[in-house]
Amino acid sequence: MAPEAGGLLAEARERVDTLLSAWSERVQTIVPGRTGEALGYALSTPGKRVRAALVMAAYRSVGGHSPAIAAVAAAVETVHTYSLVHDDLPCMDDDDLRRGRPTTHRAFDVPTATRVGFLLVPVAALVLAQAARDLVLPPAALGRMARELFESGGIEGMVGGQWLDLEAEGRVLDLDGLIAVHRGKTGALIRAACMLGGMAAEAPPPAIEALAGYGHEIGLAFQIADDLLDVTATSAQLGKTAGRDAALAKSTYVSVLGVERARSEAAALSSHAIRHLEEAGIPTDALGALAQYIVSRES
Ligand code: GRG
């Protein structure tokens, strides 16, 4: 792993996990009983926090310097966590293992995990609103950030991509079809993470556009790396069931292009991502290291 990416991810994990564990306790006072307990379980299961690191690195790359940016990162990770809880349900990818632990519906039950996923969406909105207060951002900036986060998580982004993905099970997609799935289900939230970092720093529109361009490329590269790891890594390395794409008869970059071409496509996207930053004069050290990590990660 590029050393700087390791440091960024470790910092993001430490700061975001602390915030999410406080939110986990707080939501359990609002949502009592088994559902509250399951909410806490989902919120505090340990992820790599790549999206959080992207928020924080994007923020700093355009001059942001408040430690409160970690709260914006926590909001993005909360939307991501909701998507994982629902993705693992029997009606979707039907998986037993996530982040090295039983999936929420396995640790609890399907109705509880379904409620947890839905409840995490308003929790993400609360986390984002608190972040804007901590960062002393004007209401218009919070509005822009909320719109970007929840649009990217919606029908034109993550939900739409997941929908296409579910409909495509057992069918062979061409490359354009596959790109539409990947950009929606995975890329949209990653692009939003990068944009929210810029918006939190109140960066000018051209800088936000450059961060969006970077996130657009790196979001697709992230899912290509995920497709590769599904065939090259073990369940123990991944903390989730390996080989799931083949079991569900999913079209992936590996099934469509093969391992080598998938790898080179991810590397090309990473270079394009960095070019967006260079063209806008945005420093590429931290975001470049994260791009490198994303395409060469081992879990
Ligand atoms: C109603 C159709 C419908 C959808 C609901 C469930 C859902 C919305 C979307 C699923 C989106 C999804 C899970 C995409 C996969 C993204 C992905 C590659 C996740 C793994 O991310 P990592 O590796 O995981 O960053 P950690 O655990 O480290 O956070």
Boltz pocket constraint, residues with backbone or C-beta under 6 A from the ligand:
constraints:
  - pocket:
      binder: B
      contacts: [[A, 46], [A, 47], [A, 48], [A, 49], [A, 50], [A, 51], [A, 80], [A, 82], [A, 83], [A, 84], [A, 86], [A, 87], [A, 92], [A, 99], [A, 153], [A, 158], [A, 159], [A, 160], [A, 162], [A, 163], [A, 185], [A, 186], [A, 222], [A, 223], [A, 226], [A, 299]]
      max_distance: 6.0
